[in-house]
Structures are given as C-alpha cells and as structure tokens.
C-alpha cells in the first residue's frame, strides 16, 4: 500500500478522494510527465491527466479501468521519453507513440489508457509496472477461482437432485479444482483355500500355492 499520495498533483488527490470506494486502497502510483499519473488500487487502475495531456486546455481528466477488463501493461522506454499503457479488449493503445510531439489516435499524451514518462521516471515506473502486472494476474486468478466455485455449487445441486451420482460429482469436483487423481487402489485380500494364508493379489496366491503346498 502507498504511504504518501502527496507526490500526485493536488487535482489528482482531490479527484481520487471523490472517486475511491469504501475499503478501496491505493497500492501503486506511477508518475508521468505533465503531472499525469497511473494509480492502481486493490480493485482498478486510475489514469489521471491534466491540461494539454488530458486533451483539455484547462481542467483534468480521470479515467478508471477495472482489473477484469485488463490483460496486461505495456512499458516502453526510449532515450528521452517512454510510456506506460494499459492493455485490454477495446482499449485504444495499439502502436502507441511516446514522442513529445505525438499526434493522432496513438498519441500517448491524449490516450486515456496511457501516460508518458521521462528519463528519471523510467526506473521507478519499471518496478511499479511489474507490481501492477502482478495485481492484474492476481485479480484474474481470483475470478477464475470464483467461477470454479460457482460451477461446483451448480454441480452439487445436480447431485442433490439425483441428476448426477456421487461418483460423478467427486470426479468432476477434482477436475474443476485441479486436484490430482488418486493413483492408489484398495488392496484385495485373498485367502488361500488350503491354509487360509492371506494374499493381496491373485499372483501372490498362485505363487504361495505353488511353492508352499506343492512341496508338501
């Protein structure tokens, strides 16, 4: 969790306080050029831009992206400038330009899902991008687990209604949860009909009869 958000522009701090939900905590701050910033919480990512970098001469723009709509984060570092861009279905940002004089739809200064970074910001940005990628991965994993639990609950209802057997339920449960299949088998004890000696396989019983009773 971030200890100090005062590194952000006052407008960014104000906008975040107005938009953060109860129990939503700021985890990562990636500072960009022109007072821009990418702020990751425990549930989404905010992109803050002010002035020209927001496409407005005055004021600011704050955009948020839920983790469920993100698949990754792109980081590019050049000799002078670079950028950090969010990746996901429907998010603009293909062939993003990190040029200080960028233009068009791929201009990082105007894209709501990306921020430009300078030389001094590249190293901390690299470290924080790695953390942000992990947050996205963790959220995706939680979503998959939630889906698995939902599937398991539906399967349990089918079992309770007698639509699937207990054996079928247990087999599907292992498949959904990724549990290993049992490789061990119960031993079948077979007694020798002559002396009552217990053997755990038919082969051992035949060997016993052959070498014990045939010698008598």
BELTA-V894943 format. One record per run of one state. SS is the DSSP state (~ for helix, > for strand, _ for the rest). FROM is the first residue (numbers start at 1). TO is the last residue. Records with the same first field share a line. If there is no record, write none. Layout:
# BELTA-V894943
SS->FROM-TO / FROM-TO
This chain:
# BELTA-V894943
_->1-9 / 20-25 / 32-32 / 36-36 / 42-43 / 55-59 / 70-71 / 78-80 / 88-96 / 98-106 / 108-113 / 161-165 / 178-189 / 192-197 / 200-201 / 214-216
~->10-19 / 33-35 / 51-54 / 67-69 / 119-160 / 166-177 / 202-213
>->26-31 / 37-41 / 44-50 / 60-66 / 72-77 / 81-87 / 97-97 / 107-107 / 114-118 / 190-191 / 198-199
